[in-house]
Amino acid sequence: MQLNWDDLRYFLAVIDHGSTKRAAKALQVDQTTCARRIGALETSLGLRLFARDSGRYQPTQDALELIESVRTMNAAATALIDEAEGRKRARHCKIRVTSDEPLAAAIVASAVARFQRLRPYVQIEIDVSDKLRDLQAGEADIALRGGLEPNDPALIRRKLGDDPLGFYCTWDYPAPPLSRADLAGHPVACHGLVRDHFEAAGFGHYVKQVANSNTTLRAIVSKGEVIGVLPALVAEAPPPLRLCFPIDAPTGIWIVYAERLRGVQEVRQLGRLIAEEYRRSRSATKTG
């Protein structure tokens, strides 16, 4: 039996949409092509997969019993294509690393410099942004992130260290709060990603300034007019801000990349170098 693997996409599209017309629209092909591919698949398998009834395709019992196997095969084929594309891009084109500005300057830049000496044929793009890029969609290949643990099972993640959040102020800020109960009367600045948590906790009315960059947020707090919610790595960089009180949340620094890139040696090597630079940076900070 000779099977055209691409016919499986048409089978699943008709199953999901109920007709060759709607399936063809979803696949961006004409209806005749869709019907022809279903017919070719039935011929290859020697099974009748659909009963045709006034334009609708009703799956037969054989089709219903094959659906899960076909979905598994289709997922495997898609994963293979994604992995091949990732390998090709990493080995012959570029790796895109995303991080916020403090981590990019303190860690990523040094790691990339070391990596470039070892793999001069790979082009590196450093995407400096506080926005979380969609690694599954290919917006970036490797991310160095601060915050809560990424919960997408399709992402490989490694925690490099703790990076607790806290309320910070300048050293001459008058009567800084020592707990959430003391926040009344203190204007707060926070990152846009944190604002929703404030609202949910009932503290939204304290927020007077919002920024989408931790670097900018630190600069705002450094003016001495507000207290700010910052990660320790940003707030404690020289010259350090004063910790008012910590926030009880399991936040850390994470290196993350998509599962499809697991076997790409260049991606894994750059990830290791970023981890090494992080440890070196934290060690130097503690020693200093």
Contacts in CASP RR format, 6 or more apart in sequence:
PFRMAT RR
TARGET T0000
AUTHOR 0000-0000-0000
METHOD contacts of the structure
MODEL  1
MQLNWDDLRYFLAVIDHGSTKRAAKALQVDQTTCARRIGALETSLGLRLF
ARDSGRYQPTQDALELIESVRTMNAAATALIDEAEGRKRARHCKIRVTSD
EPLAAAIVASAVARFQRLRPYVQIEIDVSDKLRDLQAGEADIALRGGLEP
NDPALIRRKLGDDPLGFYCTWDYPAPPLSRADLAGHPVACHGLVRDHFEA
AGFGHYVKQVANSNTTLRAIVSKGEVIGVLPALVAEAPPPLRLCFPIDAP
TGIWIVYAERLRGVQEVRQLGRLIAEEYRRSRSATKTG
1 44 0 8 1.000
1 45 0 8 1.000
1 46 0 8 1.000
2 44 0 8 1.000
3 41 0 8 1.000
3 44 0 8 1.000
3 45 0 8 1.000
4 37 0 8 1.000
4 40 0 8 1.000
4 41 0 8 1.000
4 44 0 8 1.000
5 73 0 8 1.000
5 77 0 8 1.000
6 37 0 8 1.000
7 37 0 8 1.000
7 38 0 8 1.000
7 40 0 8 1.000
7 41 0 8 1.000
7 44 0 8 1.000
8 41 0 8 1.000
8 70 0 8 1.000
8 73 0 8 1.000
8 74 0 8 1.000
8 77 0 8 1.000
9 27 0 8 1.000
9 74 0 8 1.000
10 23 0 8 1.000
10 27 0 8 1.000
10 34 0 8 1.000
10 37 0 8 1.000
10 38 0 8 1.000
10 41 0 8 1.000
11 38 0 8 1.000
11 41 0 8 1.000
11 49 0 8 1.000
11 63 0 8 1.000
11 70 0 8 1.000
12 67 0 8 1.000
12 70 0 8 1.000
12 71 0 8 1.000
12 74 0 8 1.000
13 23 0 8 1.000
13 24 0 8 1.000
13 26 0 8 1.000
13 27 0 8 1.000
13 34 0 8 1.000
14 20 0 8 1.000
14 23 0 8 1.000
14 34 0 8 1.000
14 38 0 8 1.000
14 50 0 8 1.000
14 57 0 8 1.000
15 59 0 8 1.000
15 63 0 8 1.000
15 67 0 8 1.000
16 23 0 8 1.000
16 26 0 8 1.000
17 23 0 8 1.000
17 25 0 8 1.000
17 26 0 8 1.000
18 56 0 8 1.000
18 57 0 8 1.000
19 55 0 8 1.000
19 56 0 8 1.000
19 57 0 8 1.000
20 31 0 8 1.000
20 34 0 8 1.000
20 35 0 8 1.000
20 38 0 8 1.000
20 55 0 8 1.000
20 57 0 8 1.000
21 31 0 8 1.000
21 34 0 8 1.000
21 55 0 8 1.000
23 34 0 8 1.000
24 30 0 8 1.000
24 31 0 8 1.000
24 33 0 8 1.000
24 34 0 8 1.000
27 34 0 8 1.000
38 49 0 8 1.000
38 50 0 8 1.000
38 57 0 8 1.000
41 49 0 8 1.000
42 48 0 8 1.000
42 49 0 8 1.000
42 50 0 8 1.000
47 60 0 8 1.000
47 62 0 8 1.000
47 63 0 8 1.000
47 66 0 8 1.000
48 60 0 8 1.000
48 62 0 8 1.000
49 59 0 8 1.000
49 60 0 8 1.000
49 62 0 8 1.000
49 63 0 8 1.000
49 66 0 8 1.000
50 57 0 8 1.000
50 58 0 8 1.000
50 59 0 8 1.000
50 60 0 8 1.000
50 63 0 8 1.000
51 57 0 8 1.000
51 58 0 8 1.000
51 59 0 8 1.000
51 60 0 8 1.000
52 58 0 8 1.000
59 67 0 8 1.000
79 260 0 8 1.000
82 258 0 8 1.000
82 260 0 8 1.000
83 260 0 8 1.000
83 261 0 8 1.000
83 263 0 8 1.000
83 264 0 8 1.000
86 141 0 8 1.000
86 260 0 8 1.000
86 261 0 8 1.000
86 264 0 8 1.000
87 263 0 8 1.000
87 264 0 8 1.000
89 95 0 8 1.000
89 141 0 8 1.000
90 122 0 8 1.000
90 141 0 8 1.000
90 261 0 8 1.000
90 264 0 8 1.000
90 266 0 8 1.000
90 267 0 8 1.000
91 121 0 8 1.000
91 122 0 8 1.000
91 264 0 8 1.000
91 266 0 8 1.000
92 121 0 8 1.000
93 122 0 8 1.000
93 123 0 8 1.000
94 122 0 8 1.000
94 123 0 8 1.000
94 124 0 8 1.000
94 125 0 8 1.000
95 122 0 8 1.000
95 123 0 8 1.000
95 124 0 8 1.000
95 125 0 8 1.000
95 141 0 8 1.000
95 142 0 8 1.000
95 266 0 8 1.000
95 267 0 8 1.000
95 270 0 8 1.000
96 124 0 8 1.000
96 125 0 8 1.000
96 126 0 8 1.000
96 127 0 8 1.000
96 139 0 8 1.000
96 140 0 8 1.000
96 141 0 8 1.000
96 142 0 8 1.000
97 108 0 8 1.000
97 112 0 8 1.000
97 124 0 8 1.000
97 125 0 8 1.000
97 126 0 8 1.000
97 127 0 8 1.000
97 140 0 8 1.000
97 141 0 8 1.000
97 142 0 8 1.000
97 143 0 8 1.000
97 144 0 8 1.000
97 270 0 8 1.000
97 274 0 8 1.000
98 126 0 8 1.000
98 127 0 8 1.000
98 128 0 8 1.000
98 129 0 8 1.000
98 133 0 8 1.000
98 139 0 8 1.000
98 140 0 8 1.000
98 142 0 8 1.000
98 143 0 8 1.000
98 144 0 8 1.000
99 107 0 8 1.000
99 108 0 8 1.000
99 126 0 8 1.000
99 127 0 8 1.000
99 128 0 8 1.000
99 143 0 8 1.000
99 144 0 8 1.000
99 145 0 8 1.000
100 128 0 8 1.000
100 129 0 8 1.000
100 130 0 8 1.000
100 146 0 8 1.000
100 213 0 8 1.000
100 214 0 8 1.000
100 215 0 8 1.000
101 128 0 8 1.000
101 130 0 8 1.000
101 213 0 8 1.000
101 214 0 8 1.000
101 215 0 8 1.000
102 214 0 8 1.000
102 215 0 8 1.000
102 233 0 8 1.000
102 234 0 8 1.000
102 237 0 8 1.000
103 144 0 8 1.000
103 146 0 8 1.000
103 233 0 8 1.000
103 253 0 8 1.000
104 126 0 8 1.000
104 128 0 8 1.000
104 144 0 8 1.000
106 233 0 8 1.000
106 237 0 8 1.000
106 281 0 8 1.000
107 144 0 8 1.000
107 274 0 8 1.000
107 277 0 8 1.000
107 278 0 8 1.000
107 281 0 8 1.000
108 126 0 8 1.000
108 144 0 8 1.000
108 274 0 8 1.000
108 277 0 8 1.000
109 126 0 8 1.000
110 277 0 8 1.000
111 270 0 8 1.000
111 271 0 8 1.000
111 273 0 8 1.000
111 274 0 8 1.000
111 276 0 8 1.000
111 277 0 8 1.000
112 124 0 8 1.000
112 126 0 8 1.000
112 270 0 8 1.000
112 273 0 8 1.000
114 273 0 8 1.000
114 277 0 8 1.000
115 122 0 8 1.000
115 124 0 8 1.000
115 269 0 8 1.000
115 270 0 8 1.000
115 273 0 8 1.000
116 122 0 8 1.000
116 124 0 8 1.000
118 269 0 8 1.000
119 266 0 8 1.000
119 269 0 8 1.000
122 266 0 8 1.000
124 270 0 8 1.000
127 133 0 8 1.000
127 140 0 8 1.000
130 191 0 8 1.000
130 193 0 8 1.000
130 212 0 8 1.000
130 213 0 8 1.000
130 214 0 8 1.000
131 212 0 8 1.000
132 143 0 8 1.000
132 145 0 8 1.000
133 139 0 8 1.000
133 140 0 8 1.000
133 143 0 8 1.000
135 141 0 8 1.000
135 143 0 8 1.000
135 155 0 8 1.000
135 256 0 8 1.000
135 257 0 8 1.000
135 258 0 8 1.000
136 152 0 8 1.000
136 154 0 8 1.000
136 155 0 8 1.000
136 258 0 8 1.000
138 258 0 8 1.000
141 257 0 8 1.000
141 258 0 8 1.000
141 261 0 8 1.000
141 267 0 8 1.000
142 255 0 8 1.000
142 256 0 8 1.000
142 257 0 8 1.000
142 267 0 8 1.000
142 270 0 8 1.000
142 271 0 8 1.000
142 274 0 8 1.000
143 254 0 8 1.000
143 255 0 8 1.000
143 256 0 8 1.000
143 257 0 8 1.000
144 253 0 8 1.000
144 254 0 8 1.000
144 255 0 8 1.000
144 256 0 8 1.000
144 274 0 8 1.000
144 278 0 8 1.000
145 253 0 8 1.000
145 254 0 8 1.000
145 255 0 8 1.000
145 256 0 8 1.000
146 163 0 8 1.000
146 231 0 8 1.000
146 251 0 8 1.000
146 252 0 8 1.000
146 253 0 8 1.000
146 254 0 8 1.000
147 163 0 8 1.000
147 165 0 8 1.000
147 231 0 8 1.000
147 251 0 8 1.000
147 252 0 8 1.000
147 253 0 8 1.000
147 254 0 8 1.000
148 249 0 8 1.000
148 250 0 8 1.000
148 251 0 8 1.000
148 252 0 8 1.000
149 157 0 8 1.000
149 159 0 8 1.000
149 250 0 8 1.000
149 252 0 8 1.000
149 254 0 8 1.000
150 157 0 8 1.000
150 254 0 8 1.000
150 256 0 8 1.000
154 258 0 8 1.000
154 259 0 8 1.000
155 256 0 8 1.000
155 257 0 8 1.000
155 258 0 8 1.000
155 259 0 8 1.000
156 256 0 8 1.000
156 257 0 8 1.000
156 258 0 8 1.000
156 259 0 8 1.000
156 261 0 8 1.000
156 262 0 8 1.000
157 254 0 8 1.000
157 255 0 8 1.000
157 256 0 8 1.000
158 254 0 8 1.000
158 255 0 8 1.000
158 256 0 8 1.000
158 275 0 8 1.000
159 252 0 8 1.000
159 253 0 8 1.000
159 254 0 8 1.000
160 252 0 8 1.000
160 253 0 8 1.000
160 254 0 8 1.000
160 255 0 8 1.000
160 275 0 8 1.000
160 278 0 8 1.000
160 279 0 8 1.000
161 252 0 8 1.000
161 253 0 8 1.000
161 278 0 8 1.000
161 282 0 8 1.000
162 232 0 8 1.000
162 251 0 8 1.000
162 252 0 8 1.000
162 253 0 8 1.000
163 231 0 8 1.000
163 232 0 8 1.000
163 233 0 8 1.000
163 251 0 8 1.000
163 252 0 8 1.000
163 253 0 8 1.000
164 231 0 8 1.000
164 232 0 8 1.000
164 246 0 8 1.000
164 247 0 8 1.000
164 249 0 8 1.000
164 251 0 8 1.000
164 252 0 8 1.000
165 194 0 8 1.000
165 229 0 8 1.000
165 230 0 8 1.000
165 231 0 8 1.000
165 232 0 8 1.000
165 246 0 8 1.000
165 247 0 8 1.000
165 249 0 8 1.000
165 251 0 8 1.000
166 229 0 8 1.000
166 230 0 8 1.000
166 231 0 8 1.000
166 232 0 8 1.000
166 235 0 8 1.000
166 243 0 8 1.000
166 244 0 8 1.000
166 245 0 8 1.000
166 246 0 8 1.000
166 247 0 8 1.000
167 177 0 8 1.000
167 188 0 8 1.000
167 227 0 8 1.000
167 228 0 8 1.000
167 229 0 8 1.000
167 243 0 8 1.000
167 244 0 8 1.000
167 245 0 8 1.000
167 247 0 8 1.000
168 221 0 8 1.000
168 227 0 8 1.000
168 228 0 8 1.000
168 229 0 8 1.000
168 230 0 8 1.000
168 235 0 8 1.000
168 241 0 8 1.000
168 242 0 8 1.000
168 243 0 8 1.000
168 244 0 8 1.000
169 176 0 8 1.000
169 221 0 8 1.000
169 224 0 8 1.000
169 226 0 8 1.000
169 227 0 8 1.000
169 228 0 8 1.000
169 241 0 8 1.000
169 242 0 8 1.000
169 244 0 8 1.000
170 221 0 8 1.000
170 222 0 8 1.000
170 223 0 8 1.000
170 224 0 8 1.000
170 241 0 8 1.000
170 242 0 8 1.000
171 241 0 8 1.000
171 242 0 8 1.000
172 224 0 8 1.000
173 224 0 8 1.000
173 227 0 8 1.000
173 242 0 8 1.000
176 186 0 8 1.000
176 227 0 8 1.000
176 242 0 8 1.000
176 244 0 8 1.000
177 183 0 8 1.000
177 186 0 8 1.000
177 227 0 8 1.000
177 244 0 8 1.000
177 245 0 8 1.000
178 244 0 8 1.000
178 245 0 8 1.000
179 245 0 8 1.000
180 203 0 8 1.000
180 245 0 8 1.000
183 203 0 8 1.000
183 206 0 8 1.000
184 206 0 8 1.000
185 206 0 8 1.000
186 206 0 8 1.000
186 226 0 8 1.000
186 227 0 8 1.000
187 206 0 8 1.000
187 208 0 8 1.000
187 209 0 8 1.000
187 225 0 8 1.000
187 226 0 8 1.000
187 227 0 8 1.000
188 198 0 8 1.000
188 203 0 8 1.000
188 206 0 8 1.000
188 207 0 8 1.000
188 208 0 8 1.000
188 209 0 8 1.000
188 226 0 8 1.000
188 227 0 8 1.000
188 228 0 8 1.000
188 229 0 8 1.000
189 207 0 8 1.000
189 208 0 8 1.000
189 209 0 8 1.000
189 210 0 8 1.000
189 211 0 8 1.000
189 217 0 8 1.000
189 220 0 8 1.000
189 221 0 8 1.000
189 226 0 8 1.000
189 227 0 8 1.000
189 228 0 8 1.000
189 229 0 8 1.000
190 198 0 8 1.000
190 207 0 8 1.000
190 209 0 8 1.000
190 210 0 8 1.000
190 211 0 8 1.000
190 217 0 8 1.000
190 228 0 8 1.000
190 229 0 8 1.000
191 210 0 8 1.000
191 211 0 8 1.000
191 212 0 8 1.000
191 213 0 8 1.000
191 214 0 8 1.000
191 217 0 8 1.000
191 229 0 8 1.000
192 210 0 8 1.000
192 211 0 8 1.000
192 212 0 8 1.000
194 229 0 8 1.000
195 204 0 8 1.000
195 207 0 8 1.000
195 210 0 8 1.000
198 204 0 8 1.000
198 206 0 8 1.000
198 207 0 8 1.000
208 226 0 8 1.000
209 220 0 8 1.000
209 226 0 8 1.000
211 217 0 8 1.000
211 220 0 8 1.000
214 230 0 8 1.000
214 231 0 8 1.000
214 234 0 8 1.000
215 234 0 8 1.000
217 228 0 8 1.000
217 229 0 8 1.000
217 230 0 8 1.000
217 234 0 8 1.000
218 230 0 8 1.000
218 234 0 8 1.000
218 235 0 8 1.000
218 241 0 8 1.000
220 226 0 8 1.000
220 228 0 8 1.000
221 227 0 8 1.000
221 228 0 8 1.000
221 230 0 8 1.000
221 235 0 8 1.000
221 241 0 8 1.000
222 241 0 8 1.000
227 244 0 8 1.000
229 247 0 8 1.000
230 241 0 8 1.000
231 251 0 8 1.000
231 252 0 8 1.000
233 253 0 8 1.000
235 241 0 8 1.000
235 243 0 8 1.000
236 243 0 8 1.000
236 285 0 8 1.000
237 285 0 8 1.000
253 278 0 8 1.000
255 271 0 8 1.000
255 274 0 8 1.000
255 275 0 8 1.000
257 267 0 8 1.000
257 271 0 8 1.000
261 267 0 8 1.000
262 268 0 8 1.000
END
